Amino acid sequence: MKLTRIDLNSWIFHLADKTILVDPWLVDPLVIGAPWLFTAYHNVPPIYSPESLPTIDLILISQGIDDHCHQPTLERLDRSIPVIASPTAAKMVQKLGYRTVTTLKHWETKELGSLSIMAVRGAELQPGQVENGYYLRDGLTNETIYYEPHQAPTPQLAEKLGNVTVAIAPIVGQIFPLLGQVIMGPEQALQLVKQLEPDYFVPTTVGDVRATGILPALIKSVGSVAEFRDRLLASGAKTQLLVPEPGETLEPI
C-alpha cells in the first residue's frame, strides 16, 4: 500500500496493484456555488497536473460537489479511465463523457480483481442527499483503507468493516452558517479511532490553499492537528497519526 497526498481531498491510493485517483482537484480555481461565494486556489501547484499523472487505473469520487468532483480537472483527464462514484458525482462524470461509470450506493461493493470497494455512508449535504465514503480492501494482503472526507462515522461501521489498516478522515472540523458542523473535528475523529481501531490515521480535508469569497469568512474551524494528536495519545489507542505534506507518499505498513 502507498498513499500519495496531493492536497485538500485529493489523493492517489496504490492498493491491490491498482493506482486510484481520489477526488481529484489538480487545476485552479475551485468554485463552490459561485465565485463570489467561495473560490479556492492552490498556494503551491500540485505535484501532478492532469497530464503528468502516473497511469491511473480508476478514479474514485466521494461526492458530487466541486471540492470532490472538480469539473475542470475531470475535463482534462482520459474519459476511458473507469470511474466509481456516488450517485450525484456519477451524473456529473457521465455528462462529461466518461465511458465506464459505476454508481455505488451505501453498502454496495464493486470488485476489481483482488480489490474490493464498498461505499459507506458519508455526509448529508442537504436533506435526502447523503454522499459516500469508501472502504477499500486488497483481498490478497488484507490491507484496508477507510476514506471519508466529511462526517463522523455511522454506528454500523465497526460491525460491517471491523478494524482497518488506514483511516483517512478529517481532524479539523468546519462549521458552516445555517448548516452547522459539516466536517468532523478532533472529537469525532477520536470516535472513529475507537470504532475502527486503525493502525494508522491520516488526516484529509486540509490543504495548502487560499480561499476568497463570502463563505470562507463565515466558516468556523474546530480543533487542530495538535489537539487531535493530544487526544489520541491520551486515549491510549495504538493508532499512529501520520501527517504527510502535499506531494508526500506514505507506505504505512
Secondary structure, DSSP 8 states (H G I E B T S, - for coil): -EEEEEEBTEEEEEETTEEEEES---SS-EESS-TTT-EEEESS--S--TTT----SEEEE--SSTTTS-HHHHTTS-TTS-EEE-HHHHHHHHHTT-S-EEE--TT-EEEETTEEEEEEEEEEEETTEEEEEEEEEETTT--EEEE-SSS---THHHHHH-S-SEEEE-SSEEEETTTEEEE--HHHHHHHHHHH--SEEEE-SB-SEEEESHHHHH-EEE--HHHHHHHHHHHT---EE----TT-EE---
